[in-house]
């Protein structure tokens, strides 16, 4: 039986209507829920929780070099809007509330967007590079992720180009697919985000010493071949370590991934492969 198309899949006009409906619903929810959104920027807080840098351009696989340059341009535009943002106790960090709509009028260029398991080219594409990085920092903290949409159904780039382990990817679309983090602690936390010629940099800082630290690792990583198609599976695991006793107090699986591989099979050679037929 042929799968019935959703309203948004009929044509470009119905997709536009669906997007506008979702954006309006988000604005209504923001007003009704009366969430206190983080918006204050300040000088760097004294204590570093975790930091990471990601290359803005990739050089493996089937890459459109112009889109890579456009992504770097887009990231450089968005980073200052997040740099120095403090998340006070009781506040929620919202990516789209701070960055806003990435339109051509605001200087953004065409970039890559992953939506519904497919790769598209849209104005302002590449913003998930920032939210992926922020999510990785948050996983090393006691902050609470309150909105996170995955695009772990597909894997675009091989392990040799991996910058973060599979399982911490984020999917964002203005403004209805957001990345949001709540601060339910008694400490203030802060994101510092900036770019240089080659990398996107981010730090998570806090104002007071923390009782715990966090280790995030990948476990049980392997490829599986189902009816001739490769998938990559792994678990993203987080351990909580007491800073005084240096003992592990918690061990949890954050994400289990099962992602269809879209890159060339030559990058899989020599990796652990399990063959399976369904």
C-alpha positions in Angstrom: 0.0 0.0 0.0 1.3 3.4 -1.0 2.1 5.6 2.0 -0.2 8.6 2.2 1.7 11.9 2.0 1.4 14.4 4.8 -0.1 17.8 4.1 3.3 19.4 4.2 4.6 17.0 1.6 2.1 17.8 -1.1 3.9 20.7 -2.7 6.0 23.8 -1.8 3.0 25.9 -0.9 1.6 23.3 1.6 5.1 23.0 3.1 5.2 26.8 3.5 1.8 26.8 5.2 2.8 24.0 7.6 6.0 25.9 8.6 4.1 29.1 9.3 1.6 27.2 11.4 4.4 25.7 13.5 6.1 29.0 13.9 2.9 30.6 15.1 2.3 27.8 17.5 5.8 28.2 19.0 5.2 32.0 19.5 1.9 31.2 21.3 3.5 28.6 23.5 6.3 31.1 24.5 3.7 33.6 25.6 1.5 31.1 27.4 4.2 29.2 29.2 5.9 32.5 30.4 9.4 30.9 30.4 12.2 33.1 31.7 14.6 33.0 28.7 18.3 33.8 29.2 19.4 36.9 27.3 22.0 38.7 29.4 25.6 38.8 28.2 28.6 39.4 30.5 32.4 39.0 30.8 33.6 35.4 31.2 32.7 33.7 34.4 35.7 32.4 36.5 35.4 28.6 36.4 35.7 26.6 33.2 33.4 23.5 33.1 34.3 22.3 29.6 35.5 23.6 26.3 35.6 22.2 22.7 36.5 23.4 19.2 35.1 22.1 15.9 36.4 22.6 12.4 34.0 24.7 10.4 34.9 23.1 7.1 35.1 19.4 6.3 37.4 17.9 3.7 36.2 14.3 3.3 33.3 12.7 1.4 31.2 14.3 -1.3 31.5 17.9 -0.1 30.3 21.1 -1.8 33.2 23.5 -1.0 31.1 26.6 -1.5 28.5 25.4 1.0 31.3 24.8 3.4 32.5 28.4 3.0 28.9 29.6 3.4 28.6 27.6 6.6 31.7 29.2 8.1 30.2 32.6 7.2 26.9 31.7 8.8 28.6 30.5 12.0 30.6 33.7 12.3 27.4 35.7 12.1 25.5 33.7 14.7 28.3 33.1 17.3 28.4 36.7 18.7 24.7 36.5 19.6 25.5 33.6 21.9 28.9 34.7 23.2 28.8 35.5 27.0 25.1 34.5 27.5 24.5 33.7 31.2 21.9 31.2 32.2 20.8 32.2 35.7 19.1 29.8 38.1 15.5 29.3 36.9 16.3 30.5 33.3 16.1 28.7 30.0 18.6 29.0 27.2 16.9 29.1 23.8 19.0 29.0 20.7 16.5 30.6 18.3 15.4 33.2 20.8 19.0 34.5 20.8 20.1 33.9 17.1 16.8 34.8 15.4 15.7 33.9 11.9 18.8 33.3 9.6 17.6 35.1 6.5 19.4 36.4 3.5 18.4 39.9 4.5 20.3 39.5 7.7 23.4 38.4 5.8 23.2 34.6 5.9 24.0 32.4 2.9 22.9 29.0 1.6 24.0 26.0 3.8 23.1 22.4 4.6 20.1 21.4 6.7 19.2 17.9 7.7 15.4 17.5 7.8 13.3 14.3 8.1 16.4 12.2 7.4 17.2 14.1 4.2 19.9 16.7 3.3 18.7 20.0 2.0 20.2 23.4 1.0 18.6 26.3 2.8 19.5 29.9 3.7 21.3 30.0 7.0 22.1 26.3 6.9 24.8 24.9 9.2 23.5 26.3 12.5 23.3 22.8 14.0 27.1 22.9 14.0 26.7 25.3 17.0 24.0 23.4 18.8 25.9 20.1 18.4 28.8 21.8 20.1 26.7 23.4 22.8 25.0 20.1 23.5 28.3 18.4 24.0 29.3 21.0 26.6 25.9 20.7 28.4 26.4 16.9 28.7 29.4 17.7 30.8 27.4 19.8 33.3 24.3 19.5 35.6 22.2 21.7 33.2 19.0 20.1 32.0 18.3 19.7 28.3 14.6 20.5 28.0 14.3 20.5 24.2 16.5 18.4 21.9 15.5 17.1 18.5 17.8 14.4 17.1 18.8 13.8 13.5 20.6 10.5 14.3 18.6 8.7 11.6 21.5 9.4 9.1 25.3 9.7 9.4 26.8 12.1 6.8 30.5 11.9 7.6 32.9 9.0 8.3 34.7 8.3 11.6 38.0 9.7 10.2 36.3 13.1 10.1 34.3 12.7 13.3 34.6 15.7 15.7 32.0 14.6 18.2 30.8 11.1 18.9 27.5 10.0 17.2 24.6 10.5 19.6 25.0 14.2 20.4 23.8 15.6 17.1 20.9 18.1 17.2 18.3 19.1 14.6 17.0 22.7 14.6 14.7 24.6 12.4 13.6 28.2 13.0 11.8 28.5 15.3 9.8 25.4 16.0 12.6 22.9 16.4 14.7 24.6 19.1 17.6 23.6 21.3 16.8 24.6 24.9 18.6 24.1 28.2 17.2 24.8 31.7 19.2 25.8 34.7 17.7 24.0 37.7 20.8 24.5 39.8 21.8 27.3 42.2 24.7 28.3 40.1 25.0 30.6 37.1 26.3 29.1 33.9 27.6 30.8 30.8 28.3 30.0 27.1 31.2 31.6 25.4 31.1 31.1 21.6 33.4 32.5 18.9 35.0 31.7 15.6 38.5 32.1 14.1 39.6 31.4 10.5 39.2 27.6 10.9 37.3 26.7 14.0 34.1 27.2 16.0 35.0 27.5 19.7 32.8 27.2 22.7 33.2 27.2 26.5 30.8 26.4 29.3 31.7 28.4 32.4 30.2 28.8 35.9 30.5 31.2 38.8 30.9 28.7 41.6 32.8 25.4 42.1 30.8 22.3 41.2 30.5 19.1 43.3 30.6 16.8 40.3 32.3 16.4 36.9 31.1 14.4 34.0 32.8 12.1 31.5 31.0 11.4 28.2 32.2 8.5 26.1 31.0 6.3 23.2 30.5 2.6 23.8 29.5 -0.5 21.7 30.2 1.3 18.4 29.9 -0.9 15.3 28.5 -1.0 11.8 25.7 -3.3 10.8 24.7 -4.2 7.3 21.0 -4.8 6.7 19.9 -5.9 3.2 23.0 -4.3 1.7 22.7 -1.0 3.5 25.2 0.1 6.2 24.1 1.5 9.6 26.2 2.7 12.4 25.2 1.9 16.0 26.6 3.2 19.3 25.7 4.2 22.8 26.6 7.6 24.3 27.4 7.1 28.0 27.8 9.6 30.8 29.5 9.0 34.1 29.2 11.3 37.1 32.3 11.7 39.2 32.3 13.2 42.7 35.0 15.9 42.8 35.9 15.3 46.5 36.0 11.5 46.6 36.8 11.0 42.8 34.3 8.1 42.8 31.7 7.4 40.2 28.2 8.1 41.5 26.2 7.5 38.3 26.4 5.8 35.0 23.8 6.4 32.3 23.2 5.8 28.6 22.2 9.1 27.2 21.5 8.1 23.6 21.3 4.9 21.5 21.9 5.6 17.8 21.0 3.6 14.7 22.1 5.8 11.8 22.0 5.1 8.1 25.4 5.6 6.6 25.5 8.0 3.6 29.2 8.2 2.9 31.3 5.9 0.7 31.8 2.3 1.9 35.6 2.7 1.6 35.5 4.6 4.9 34.0 1.6 6.6 36.7 -0.9 5.6 38.5 -2.3 8.6 35.8 -1.3 11.1 33.7 -3.8 13.0 30.8 -4.9 10.8 27.9 -7.1 11.8 25.9 -8.6 8.9 22.2 -9.0 9.4 19.2 -9.6 7.1 15.7 -8.6 8.0 
